[in-house]
Amino acid sequence: MKRRQFITLLGGAAAWPLVAGAQERMRRLAALMQYTEDDGQGKRWLAALRDDLQKLGWIEGRNLHIDYRWGGTDMNLLQRLAKEIVAAKPDVILSSSSSPTRILKQETSTIPIIFGNIVDPVGQGLVASMALPGGNITGFVNLEPSVTGKYLELLKEIAPRVSRVAIFYNPATAPYHEIYLKPLKAAAASLGIAPIAAPVRNLAELESVMAAQAREPDHGLIAMPDGFNTTNYQEIVKLTARYKLPTVYSDLVTARAGGLLAYGNDIADNYRRAAVYVDRIFKGERPADLPVQFPVKFELVINLKTAKALGLDVPWFLQQRADEVIE
């Protein structure tokens, strides 16, 4: 073999490990969650994301590193964690909900951000439109505002005597609350129900609202889709049981934990679909070109044990409509 041929071959061989390394380049995904690290729901949603990323060929420890950050509902902590994430310059950021997404938007206009569970991203100024988000943010929404009318109908079916309904939310974690209140008032008028908006900043204020509702007969509650309600669902279930108030929730896990009734989308499905967007961005697509998607999988969960404790007889036709009946 001639000397020049040998050097060329040797140079090509030396490049082989570099090519292989390039194929397995470690991608970095950061997740900013508005839940605490011991929150079972948040962990389950991220597990769904990981499972589908793995199906797409992204394996933690091999070609994928995920930086998990848990901020709960502490806005100061979320702000600090967002700054740390942006400073580390990951390839993609996954944001759980409205508050962390808004905070991240303030920190970066270049790093791609995918939200997993959000309400009214256009109204919140996070994207330009659902079809063409523009900028560096896209993702998956939770529930349409008209769902509050559905909640009233379900509450009336399971507790026909209800005549006054309070919908509770935390303005800090549900800045979009007006989009739910408007259809609620319209539906309440048609059903002969008096609607009450009940903003609360913490569980103590929520308990005061419940105590006031319980002093009068025929009152019910709706838990607005809201990070505060999702994070504190176990404490909220205990309060509604203590004050014996029929309550409708958007988080399915709440009915499984003792809440009366829940109707909503399977949020874990949002995170599975988010894995596809992570994959597409890793491969070069832009968030600006990926449309914001609506939920596709809804479920109705009814807890008969809780209904019995409240003295309610769940109609058979309602039980037949349910995806899950807990006895």
Summary of the structure (lengths in Angstrom):
residues: 327
radius of gyration: 23.5
end to end distance: 80.9
largest distance: 98.2
contacts: 1122
relative contact order: 0.13
helix: 46%
strand: 20%
